[in-house]
Amino acid sequence: MPDVRRICVVTGSRADYGHLAPVMTAIRAEAGMILQVVATGMHLSPDYGLTHREIEDDGFAIDARVEMLLSSDTGVGVAKSVGLGIIGFADVLDRLRPDLLLVLGDRFEILAAAQAGLLARIPMAHLYGGDTTEGAYDEAIRHALTKMAHLHFTATVASRRRVIQLGEEPWRVHAVGSPSLDTLLRVERLPPEMFWREVKLSPRARNLLVTHHPVTLRPGESAAEFAQLLNALHGLGDEVGLLFTLPNADNEGRLLAGMVEEFVREHSNAVAVASLGHRRYCSAIAAVDAVVGNSSSGLAEVPSFGKPTVNIGDRQKGRPRATSVIDVPPQADAIAVAIRQAFTLDTSGVVNPFGDGHAAERIVGVLREVPDFPALIRKPFHDLFPMAVDNA
């Protein structure tokens, strides 16, 4: 076993960085490991808040940057961005020479990194395999990353079973919980008055945090679905404060961002922020009365704050739910009813199915015990239903 192992963590957006930051901290603190950080995707885009600066503000050195996003949210544009990403990651991984590539989730930026790592024969650890989100093509990317990876860290026991069902050997698959909770449950929150001042919103008697992403499996429908949500929010009137975070860089993401900006211009009770960062995001959840939209955070993180979530549509279909989550179709009237229900819902005793806030230490503990990273690359298909060979 080498004295020091280089662990390369790839992060492409504010969303995955919130999950990776505690793992990065734990890797950096481990005597036998060197942390390498590669920033890509939305982190490097002014349109999404240049959130690579948050990584540096947290004290992490960025070892490489991979520019890959085109200013297009069409299927062609996203596919070309993946191609640019593969080229960029090929060069970066050749220079950094990591012993292990660590990636998270289901984004197309991460697919680019994983393909480059696979062809460079770099062992890969994958976080959040086995989750299901039937309303987005992220589902297929996530399962593809599982088959490219050699170690797996899942958020739930159910997800671990699915990864094994995909043919991964059980010893490679570890249910550790969601590392995002490691940060969210410990970060120091801003006092409410300071938080509202920073986001430039005068709070109302009731306030909502709104994050809604494109539904990538239904081309052309994301704007219509989002319009239903905006109509419901408009109908709440000025007495409800609205804090928007902008959507991901997915197909039609720029279209939805434009709709947010237009809504905010026309409503004095609404503001939009490209990225809140860890501390302000935690402060936002604590300060609002409910979270609305179709972000995975509403299911995986918000329940730990004892706040209700109004989850719209089927983008998160298949994920486990706490009792604080209200599922609703993308229809303005139904969304409005669900929001009013959320305002009266008792969420004080909710249990989050995504873990206890100790995922990062479990992940590093597993990495510490792997005797030989290069040996991970050779993996058989673990067949749950072996069949007799057909000699016919």
C-alpha positions as CSV (number, residue, x, y, z in Angstrom):
1,M,0.0,0.0,0.0
2,P,1.5,3.4,-0.9
3,D,2.2,5.9,1.9
4,V,0.0,8.6,0.4
5,R,-2.9,8.2,-2.0
6,R,-4.2,11.0,-4.2
7,I,-8.0,11.3,-4.1
8,C,-9.4,13.5,-6.9
9,V,-12.9,14.9,-6.2
10,V,-14.8,16.4,-9.2
11,T,-17.5,19.0,-8.5
12,G,-19.7,20.6,-11.1
13,S,-22.2,22.8,-9.3
14,R,-23.4,24.3,-6.1
15,A,-25.6,21.3,-5.6
16,D,-23.0,18.5,-5.7
17,Y,-20.5,20.6,-3.8
18,G,-22.8,20.8,-0.8
19,H,-22.7,17.0,-0.7
20,L,-19.0,16.7,-1.4
21,A,-17.6,19.4,0.9
22,P,-17.7,17.3,4.1
23,V,-16.1,14.4,2.3
24,M,-13.4,16.7,1.0
25,T,-12.8,17.9,4.5
26,A,-12.5,14.4,5.8
27,I,-10.1,13.3,3.0
28,R,-7.9,16.4,3.6
29,A,-7.7,15.5,7.3
30,E,-6.7,11.9,6.6
31,A,-2.9,11.4,7.1
32,G,-2.6,8.9,4.2
33,M,-4.5,10.9,1.6
34,I,-3.9,13.9,-0.5
35,L,-7.0,15.8,-1.7
36,Q,-7.2,16.9,-5.3
37,V,-10.1,19.1,-6.4
38,V,-11.4,19.7,-10.0
39,A,-14.1,22.3,-10.6
40,T,-16.2,22.2,-13.7
41,G,-19.6,23.0,-15.2
42,M,-21.7,25.6,-13.5
43,H,-19.0,26.4,-11.0
44,L,-17.1,28.3,-13.7
45,S,-20.0,30.1,-15.3
46,P,-21.0,33.7,-14.4
47,D,-24.6,32.8,-15.2
48,Y,-24.6,30.5,-12.2
49,G,-22.8,32.7,-9.8
50,L,-19.1,31.6,-10.3
51,T,-19.5,29.2,-7.4
52,H,-15.9,28.0,-7.6
53,R,-15.2,30.9,-5.4
54,E,-17.3,29.3,-2.6
55,I,-14.9,26.3,-2.8
56,E,-11.9,28.5,-2.4
57,D,-13.6,30.5,0.4
58,D,-14.0,27.3,2.3
59,G,-10.3,26.8,2.2
60,F,-9.9,24.3,-0.6
61,A,-7.4,24.7,-3.3
62,I,-8.7,24.0,-6.8
63,D,-6.1,21.9,-8.6
64,A,-7.7,22.1,-12.0
65,R,-10.6,23.7,-13.8
66,V,-12.4,22.2,-16.8
67,E,-14.4,24.6,-18.9
68,M,-17.1,22.7,-20.7
69,L,-20.5,24.6,-20.7
70,L,-21.7,26.0,-23.9
71,S,-24.2,28.9,-23.8
72,S,-26.9,26.6,-25.0
73,D,-29.5,24.5,-23.1
74,T,-30.6,22.4,-26.1
75,G,-30.0,18.7,-26.3
76,V,-27.3,19.4,-29.0
77,G,-25.7,22.0,-26.7
78,V,-25.6,19.7,-23.7
79,A,-24.2,16.8,-25.7
80,K,-21.4,19.1,-27.1
81,S,-20.7,20.2,-23.6
82,V,-20.2,16.6,-22.5
83,G,-17.7,16.2,-25.4
84,L,-15.7,19.2,-24.4
85,G,-15.7,17.9,-20.8
86,I,-14.3,14.6,-21.9
87,I,-11.4,16.3,-23.7
88,G,-10.8,18.6,-20.7
89,F,-10.8,15.9,-18.1
90,A,-8.5,13.7,-20.2
91,D,-5.8,16.3,-20.0
92,V,-6.5,17.1,-16.3
93,L,-6.4,13.5,-15.2
94,D,-3.3,12.9,-17.1
95,R,-1.6,15.7,-15.3
96,L,-3.0,15.0,-11.8
97,R,-2.5,11.2,-12.0
98,P,-5.0,10.5,-9.1
99,D,-5.1,7.1,-7.4
100,L,-8.9,7.3,-7.1
101,L,-11.5,9.5,-8.8
102,L,-14.4,10.4,-6.5
103,V,-17.7,11.6,-8.1
104,L,-21.2,12.1,-7.1
105,G,-24.7,11.8,-8.5
106,D,-26.0,12.0,-12.0
107,R,-25.1,15.2,-13.8
108,F,-23.8,15.3,-17.4
109,E,-20.6,17.1,-16.2
110,I,-19.8,14.1,-14.0
111,L,-20.6,11.7,-16.9
112,A,-17.8,13.5,-18.9
113,A,-15.3,13.1,-16.0
114,A,-16.2,9.4,-15.5
115,Q,-15.7,8.6,-19.1
116,A,-12.3,10.2,-19.2
117,G,-11.4,8.4,-15.9
118,L,-12.6,5.0,-17.2
119,L,-10.5,5.2,-20.3
120,A,-7.5,6.3,-18.3
121,R,-8.0,3.2,-16.1
122,I,-8.4,5.3,-12.9
123,P,-10.4,3.5,-10.2
124,M,-13.6,5.5,-9.3
125,A,-15.8,5.8,-6.3
126,H,-19.4,6.9,-6.9
127,L,-21.7,8.6,-4.4
128,Y,-25.6,8.3,-4.6
129,G,-25.8,5.3,-6.9
130,G,-29.0,3.3,-6.7
131,D,-31.2,6.4,-6.2
132,T,-34.2,6.6,-8.6
133,T,-35.5,9.8,-10.2
134,E,-37.8,8.8,-13.0
135,G,-38.6,12.3,-14.2
136,A,-35.2,13.1,-15.6
137,Y,-32.5,11.6,-17.8
138,D,-30.2,11.9,-14.7
139,E,-31.6,8.4,-13.9
140,A,-29.8,6.8,-16.8
141,I,-26.6,8.8,-16.1
142,R,-26.6,7.7,-12.5
143,H,-26.9,4.0,-13.4
144,A,-24.2,4.4,-16.1
145,L,-21.9,5.9,-13.5
146,T,-22.6,2.9,-11.2
147,K,-21.4,0.5,-13.9
148,M,-18.2,2.7,-14.5
149,A,-17.4,2.9,-10.8
150,H,-15.5,0.4,-8.6
151,L,-16.7,1.6,-5.1
152,H,-20.1,2.8,-4.2
153,F,-21.4,4.9,-1.4
154,T,-25.2,5.0,-1.3
155,A,-27.5,7.2,0.7
156,T,-29.9,4.5,1.8
157,V,-30.1,0.7,2.2
158,A,-32.6,0.5,-0.6
159,S,-30.2,2.3,-2.9
160,R,-27.5,-0.2,-1.9
161,R,-29.8,-3.1,-2.9
162,R,-30.4,-1.5,-6.3
163,V,-26.6,-1.1,-7.0
164,I,-26.1,-4.8,-6.2
165,Q,-29.0,-5.5,-8.5
166,L,-27.1,-3.8,-11.2
167,G,-24.4,-6.4,-10.9
168,E,-22.0,-4.8,-8.4
169,E,-20.3,-7.1,-5.8
170,P,-21.8,-6.4,-2.3
171,W,-18.4,-5.8,-0.7
172,R,-18.0,-2.8,-3.0
173,V,-21.3,-1.2,-2.0
174,H,-21.6,0.8,1.3
175,A,-24.8,2.5,2.6
176,V,-23.4,5.6,4.4
177,G,-26.2,8.2,4.3
178,S,-26.2,11.5,2.6
179,P,-23.0,13.5,3.2
180,S,-24.9,16.8,2.7
181,L,-26.4,16.3,6.1
182,D,-22.9,16.3,7.6
183,T,-22.6,20.0,6.7
184,L,-26.2,21.1,7.0
185,L,-26.7,19.9,10.5
186,R,-23.5,21.5,11.8
187,V,-23.1,24.8,9.9
188,E,-23.6,28.0,11.8
189,R,-26.7,29.7,10.5
190,L,-27.0,33.4,10.0
191,P,-29.4,35.3,12.3
192,P,-32.7,35.7,10.4
193,E,-32.5,39.4,10.2
194,M,-29.0,39.2,8.7
195,F,-30.0,36.5,6.3
196,W,-33.0,38.5,4.9
197,R,-30.8,41.5,4.6
198,E,-28.2,39.6,2.6
199,V,-30.7,38.2,0.1
200,K,-32.4,41.6,-0.1
201,L,-35.9,40.4,0.7
202,S,-38.2,42.0,3.2
203,P,-39.7,38.9,4.9
204,R,-43.4,38.5,5.1
205,A,-45.6,36.6,7.6
206,R,-45.0,33.5,5.5
207,N,-42.0,32.9,3.3
208,L,-41.0,30.2,0.7
209,L,-37.8,28.9,-0.7
210,V,-38.4,28.0,-4.4
211,T,-36.1,25.8,-6.5
212,H,-37.4,24.3,-9.7
213,H,-35.3,22.5,-12.3
214,P,-36.1,21.4,-15.9
215,V,-37.9,18.0,-16.4
216,T,-35.4,16.6,-18.9
217,L,-37.3,13.6,-20.0
218,R,-40.2,15.7,-21.4
219,P,-38.7,18.1,-24.0
220,G,-40.6,21.3,-24.3
221,E,-42.7,20.8,-21.2
222,S,-40.5,22.3,-18.5
223,A,-41.6,25.9,-19.2
224,A,-45.3,24.9,-19.1
225,E,-44.8,23.0,-15.8
226,F,-42.9,25.9,-14.3
227,A,-45.5,28.4,-15.4
228,Q,-48.1,26.4,-13.3
229,L,-45.8,26.9,-10.3
230,L,-45.4,30.6,-11.0
231,N,-49.2,31.0,-11.4
232,A,-49.7,29.4,-8.0
233,L,-47.1,31.6,-6.4
234,H,-48.6,34.7,-8.0
235,G,-52.0,33.7,-6.5
236,L,-50.6,33.7,-3.0
237,G,-50.3,37.5,-3.1
238,D,-47.8,39.9,-1.6
239,E,-48.2,38.6,1.9
240,V,-46.0,35.6,1.1
241,G,-42.3,36.2,0.6
242,L,-40.6,34.3,-2.2
243,L,-36.9,33.4,-2.4
244,F,-35.9,31.7,-5.7
245,T,-32.6,29.9,-6.4
246,L,-32.0,29.5,-10.2
247,P,-32.3,26.2,-12.0
248,N,-29.5,23.9,-13.1
249,A,-27.7,24.1,-16.5
250,D,-29.9,21.4,-18.0
251,N,-31.9,21.4,-21.2
252,E,-34.2,24.4,-21.0
253,G,-32.5,25.6,-17.8
254,R,-31.8,29.1,-19.3
255,L,-35.5,29.4,-20.3
256,L,-36.6,28.7,-16.7
257,A,-34.1,31.1,-15.4
258,G,-35.5,33.8,-17.6
259,M,-39.0,33.1,-16.3
260,V,-37.7,33.5,-12.8
261,E,-36.1,36.8,-13.6
262,E,-39.3,38.1,-15.3
263,F,-41.4,37.0,-12.3
264,V,-39.1,38.8,-9.8
265,R,-39.2,42.0,-11.8
266,E,-43.0,42.0,-11.6
267,H,-43.3,41.0,-7.9
268,S,-42.0,43.1,-5.1
269,N,-42.3,40.1,-2.7
270,A,-39.8,38.0,-4.7
271,V,-36.0,37.9,-5.2
272,A,-33.8,35.5,-7.0
273,V,-30.3,34.3,-6.1
274,A,-28.0,32.3,-8.4
275,S,-26.4,30.5,-5.5
276,L,-26.8,30.8,-1.8
277,G,-23.8,28.7,-0.7
278,H,-23.8,26.4,2.3
279,R,-24.3,28.8,5.1
280,R,-27.0,30.9,3.5
281,Y,-28.8,27.8,2.1
282,C,-29.0,26.4,5.6
283,S,-30.1,29.8,6.9
284,A,-32.7,30.0,4.2
285,I,-34.3,26.6,5.1
286,A,-34.3,27.6,8.7
287,A,-35.9,31.0,7.9
288,V,-38.7,30.0,5.5
289,D,-41.9,28.2,6.3
290,A,-41.6,25.7,3.5
291,V,-39.6,24.7,0.4
292,V,-41.3,24.4,-3.0
293,G,-40.2,23.0,-6.3
294,N,-38.7,19.7,-7.6
295,S,-35.1,19.8,-6.2
296,S,-33.7,16.7,-4.5
297,S,-32.8,18.9,-1.6
298,G,-36.4,19.1,-0.6
299,L,-36.5,15.4,0.0
300,A,-32.9,14.7,1.1
301,E,-32.1,17.7,3.3
302,V,-35.0,19.8,4.2
303,P,-36.7,17.2,6.4
304,S,-33.7,17.4,8.8
305,F,-34.7,21.0,9.5
306,G,-38.2,20.1,10.4
307,K,-39.7,22.1,7.5
308,P,-42.2,20.9,4.9
309,T,-41.5,20.4,1.3
310,V,-44.0,20.8,-1.6
311,N,-42.5,18.5,-4.3
312,I,-43.9,19.2,-7.8
313,G,-44.2,16.6,-10.6
314,D,-42.3,13.4,-11.1
315,R,-38.7,14.6,-11.3
316,Q,-37.9,13.0,-7.9
317,K,-40.2,10.0,-8.4
318,G,-38.7,7.0,-6.8
319,R,-36.8,8.7,-4.0
320,P,-37.8,7.9,-0.4
321,R,-39.9,10.5,1.3
322,A,-40.2,11.8,4.9
323,T,-43.7,12.6,6.1
324,S,-42.9,16.3,5.7
325,V,-43.0,15.9,1.9
326,I,-46.2,16.8,0.1
327,D,-46.3,15.4,-3.5
328,V,-48.4,17.4,-6.0
329,P,-48.9,17.4,-9.8
330,P,-47.7,20.4,-11.8
331,Q,-51.0,22.2,-11.7
332,A,-51.4,25.7,-10.3
333,D,-54.5,25.0,-8.2
334,A,-53.1,21.8,-6.7
335,I,-49.8,23.5,-5.9
336,A,-51.5,26.4,-4.2
337,V,-53.5,23.9,-2.0
338,A,-50.4,22.0,-1.1
339,I,-48.6,25.2,-0.1
340,R,-51.4,26.2,2.2
341,Q,-51.3,22.7,3.6
342,A,-47.6,23.0,4.2
343,F,-48.1,26.2,6.2
344,T,-50.2,24.2,8.7
345,L,-48.3,20.9,8.6
346,D,-46.7,19.7,11.9
347,T,-43.2,18.5,10.9
348,S,-41.6,18.6,14.4
349,G,-41.2,14.8,14.7
350,V,-40.1,14.0,11.1
351,V,-37.3,11.4,10.5
352,N,-35.1,12.0,7.5
353,P,-34.6,8.7,5.6
354,F,-31.3,9.9,4.2
355,G,-29.1,9.5,7.2
356,D,-27.7,10.9,10.4
357,G,-24.9,13.4,9.5
358,H,-21.9,11.0,9.7
359,A,-21.5,9.9,6.1
360,A,-18.1,11.5,5.4
361,E,-16.3,9.7,8.2
362,R,-17.8,6.4,6.9
363,I,-16.7,7.1,3.4
364,V,-13.1,7.9,4.4
365,G,-13.1,4.9,6.7
366,V,-13.9,2.6,3.7
367,L,-11.3,4.3,1.5
368,R,-8.7,3.8,4.3
369,E,-9.2,0.1,4.4
370,V,-8.9,-0.6,0.7
371,P,-5.5,-2.4,0.3
372,D,-5.0,-1.8,-3.4
373,F,-6.8,0.8,-5.4
374,P,-5.5,-0.4,-8.9
375,A,-6.9,-3.9,-8.1
376,L,-10.4,-2.4,-7.9
377,I,-10.6,-1.9,-11.6
378,R,-11.0,-5.6,-12.3
379,K,-14.6,-6.4,-11.3
380,P,-16.9,-9.3,-12.3
381,F,-20.6,-9.0,-12.8
382,H,-22.3,-10.1,-9.6
383,D,-25.2,-12.1,-10.9
384,L,-28.2,-12.4,-8.5
385,F,-29.8,-15.0,-10.7
386,P,-27.1,-17.2,-12.3
387,M,-28.4,-19.4,-15.1
388,A,-27.1,-22.6,-16.5
389,V,-25.1,-22.2,-19.6
390,D,-27.2,-22.9,-22.7
391,N,-25.1,-25.2,-24.9
392,A,-27.7,-25.4,-27.6
